[in-house]
Amino acid sequence: MALMLAGRVVEVKDGKAIVDVDGRLKEARLDFIKDIKPGDYVKIYYGIVLEKVSREEAKETLARCSYHRSSKLELTFTVSNRRF
């Protein structure tokens, strides 16, 4: 499952943006979008800024993604009937 995040750009430098995603700072590359500046709202997919969006659209995107807010991500898998 892929996760699309959205947030407000805090800083831009060296081809990367630091984005505030619901209180957490994420670094995202600016490979496809060049006219990003602090204060803009963007969508991030796998660490790459895909598009500039409105504040409302950024909030809607975050509302659809619930597990990014969890401070703990629990992963389990089974190998030969043993749970890890």
Residue pairs with C-beta under 8 A, 6 or more apart in sequence:
2 45
2 46
3 45
3 65
3 67
3 68
4 43
4 44
4 45
4 61
4 65
5 19
5 21
5 26
5 43
5 44
5 45
5 61
5 62
5 65
5 68
6 21
6 41
6 42
6 43
6 44
6 53
6 57
6 58
6 59
6 61
6 62
7 19
7 20
7 21
7 22
7 26
7 41
7 42
7 44
7 58
7 62
8 19
8 20
8 39
8 40
8 41
8 55
8 58
9 17
9 18
9 19
9 20
9 36
9 37
9 38
9 39
9 40
9 41
9 42
10 17
10 18
10 19
10 20
10 25
10 38
11 17
11 18
11 38
12 18
12 30
12 36
12 37
12 38
15 29
15 30
15 31
16 27
16 28
16 29
16 30
17 27
17 28
17 29
17 30
17 36
17 42
17 49
18 25
18 26
18 27
19 25
19 26
19 27
19 28
19 42
19 44
19 49
21 44
21 62
21 68
22 62
22 68
22 69
24 68
26 44
26 47
27 47
28 42
28 44
28 47
28 48
28 49
29 47
29 48
29 49
30 36
30 49
31 48
31 49
32 48
32 49
32 50
33 42
33 49
33 50
33 51
33 52
35 52
36 42
36 49
36 52
40 52
41 52
41 53
41 54
41 55
41 57
41 58
42 49
42 50
42 51
42 52
42 53
42 58
43 49
43 50
43 51
43 53
43 57
43 58
43 61
44 50
53 61
62 68
67 73
76 83
76 84
77 83
77 84
78 84
